[in-house]
Amino acid sequence: MSYKVYDSINIRTKDNGIVTVSVVLNSTGNPKNTILINTIYADPKNIDRAKYFAQKGYAGVILNTRGKYLSPDPIEPFEHETEDINTVIDWIVEQPWSNGKVGMIGGSYLGFSQWAAAKKLNPALKTIIPQASVGVGVMDFPMRNHIFMSYTLRWLDQVMNSKMTDNTDFNNTQKWNSVYKSWYESGKQFRKLDSISGKPNPVFQKWLNHPDEDEYWQRMIPDEKDFEGINIPVLSTTGYFDWNQRGAMHYFLQHTKFNKNAEHYLIIGPYDHAGSQGNINKTIKNFSIDPVAKIDLHKIFLEWFDYILNGKPKPSFLKDKINYQVIGDNQWKSISSFNAIARQKLYMTHTPDGNILSDTRSDKANFTKIQVDLKNRLDTDELLNLKYNIIDSHIYEKNNVVFTSKPFVKPFELTGNFTGQLNFSVNKKDVDIYMNLYELMNDGKYFLLSNNLSRASYSANNKKRDLLVPGRKEIISIYNSEFISKRIAKGSRLVLMIGLVKSPFWEINYGTGKAVSDETIDDAKEPVEIKFYNDSYIEIPIIKD
């Protein structure tokens, strides 16, 4: 097939910024539906994605975010998508090759950008397919529940080192682990991470100044009122092992909550970040997916565009609004909402015989204690080399405590994300806590079901930090853990690991109450001592046979 390729088209935005687009048309001259891909990963190979859609009868358009490719503007990730994408859509519909209808697709940052565009919905934008969408801000990047990750700087260098994409630097894991190690062992402020890397980054510094869910982050994605007005059909995808699952699920849940008539379909299965975008691997971190999970997502995406833009039948795979694969059952299920899923409460109980997850609450005055010395950096290499496989023969039991349920007498389907409540006291003004939930299978191996990170001072309000009173019993909610669907076998146990975040891969909360990114190892002083009381509990989502 022959193509017409128009590269290096500069478009001026309403605030005098400049973005660059590339257009690919097939040989037919009729006005076409347009598939728009907005990307921060500028690369000559992106033209192949536009050609794919041109081959299928669409006009393919690649939009490079402001500051990338031929744009002379500074690179400011996430900040300009709402206005810039809508400006480009206005430009598209004025072209002779456009029939006035636009769809969008893409994953990760590209998924986020579709929600940013929908925040101020252009009448020409008829549908979006956001895949593994970044939940920018406190959801999953550059923070997870307000805790900044060291990876943030690595990613910023990838997209900011040049007008294109610096994959060579990004893929240099040895270099970046060396940077994280140097920072961790130095005990310096997390804010010094970019200086330690040898290349100060102004965006990294700007982000560290916004640890709350404040106006800076809020203006990048839809709010409640925006979601209410997003009345176009949406197809979302994510995976149980997708790093940006929390973002993708946030958009789905908020859209369907505030727009009761939302035509929003979700596909979620045993996929990692790449798999959620259609590049499905049969094996992920020691885990082999069920055969039925190996679906052709790219085919479904194309069928969706044909359904919305060309009036063809809806993809047959979409049986209901939520389509999920039950690991271990080798089947897909479809439901209209998560509301009907029951939950079982399990208490974190300290007993003379060990720590258990119990169906019943015991003496709430009793507690399980952990003590962590934040000054100790002898564990650097151990932490840098620690691998969290999905299936493993052992779990890491340092700086944490472990609670284990009794064996289940019947199998059941665990579908959803665990929630709950932590009742605890700590000798600091703040603390960062992580939780991992496992299935201890009959063969003695651990299956990582879900995890959670939480900065205690933000439990009640994402927008405002509320410091703890040292030594006082506190109550915080457990939320924003990862979703999974898995068949839990008869005889299996659930294992809950709960501990303190202390790692070269995350900023360290020393508990002084100062801005965490400005604390140093000098703030560590006495070890952190946490008491988890017996009335703490998790709630697990259960679908019984």
Secondary structure as GFF3:
##gff-version 3
##sequence-region A 1 545
A	DSSP	beta_strand	3	12	.	.	.	ID=ss1
A	DSSP	beta_strand	18	26	.	.	.	ID=ss2
A	DSSP	beta_strand	32	39	.	.	.	ID=ss3
A	DSSP	three_ten_helix	44	46	.	.	.	ID=ss4
A	DSSP	alpha_helix	47	55	.	.	.	ID=ss5
A	DSSP	beta_strand	59	64	.	.	.	ID=ss6
A	DSSP	alpha_helix	81	93	.	.	.	ID=ss7
A	DSSP	beta_strand	98	107	.	.	.	ID=ss8
A	DSSP	alpha_helix	109	119	.	.	.	ID=ss9
A	DSSP	beta_strand	125	131	.	.	.	ID=ss10
A	DSSP	beta_strand	136	137	.	.	.	ID=ss11
A	DSSP	beta_strand	141	144	.	.	.	ID=ss12
A	DSSP	beta_strand	147	148	.	.	.	ID=ss13
A	DSSP	alpha_helix	151	160	.	.	.	ID=ss14
A	DSSP	alpha_helix	167	170	.	.	.	ID=ss15
A	DSSP	alpha_helix	173	186	.	.	.	ID=ss16
A	DSSP	three_ten_helix	190	192	.	.	.	ID=ss17
A	DSSP	alpha_helix	193	197	.	.	.	ID=ss18
A	DSSP	alpha_helix	202	208	.	.	.	ID=ss19
A	DSSP	alpha_helix	215	218	.	.	.	ID=ss20
A	DSSP	alpha_helix	224	229	.	.	.	ID=ss21
A	DSSP	beta_strand	234	239	.	.	.	ID=ss22
A	DSSP	alpha_helix	245	258	.	.	.	ID=ss23
A	DSSP	beta_strand	264	269	.	.	.	ID=ss24
A	DSSP	three_ten_helix	275	277	.	.	.	ID=ss25
A	DSSP	beta_strand	283	284	.	.	.	ID=ss26
A	DSSP	beta_strand	287	288	.	.	.	ID=ss27
A	DSSP	three_ten_helix	291	293	.	.	.	ID=ss28
A	DSSP	alpha_helix	297	310	.	.	.	ID=ss29
A	DSSP	beta_strand	322	326	.	.	.	ID=ss30
A	DSSP	beta_strand	331	335	.	.	.	ID=ss31
A	DSSP	beta_strand	342	351	.	.	.	ID=ss32
A	DSSP	beta_strand	354	358	.	.	.	ID=ss33
A	DSSP	beta_strand	367	372	.	.	.	ID=ss34
A	DSSP	alpha_helix	380	384	.	.	.	ID=ss35
A	DSSP	beta_strand	391	392	.	.	.	ID=ss36
A	DSSP	beta_strand	400	405	.	.	.	ID=ss37
A	DSSP	beta_strand	412	416	.	.	.	ID=ss38
A	DSSP	beta_strand	419	426	.	.	.	ID=ss39
A	DSSP	beta_strand	432	440	.	.	.	ID=ss40
A	DSSP	beta_strand	446	455	.	.	.	ID=ss41
A	DSSP	three_ten_helix	456	458	.	.	.	ID=ss42
A	DSSP	beta_strand	474	478	.	.	.	ID=ss43
A	DSSP	beta_strand	484	488	.	.	.	ID=ss44
A	DSSP	beta_strand	493	500	.	.	.	ID=ss45
A	DSSP	three_ten_helix	516	518	.	.	.	ID=ss46
A	DSSP	three_ten_helix	521	523	.	.	.	ID=ss47
A	DSSP	beta_strand	528	533	.	.	.	ID=ss48
A	DSSP	beta_strand	537	543	.	.	.	ID=ss49
###
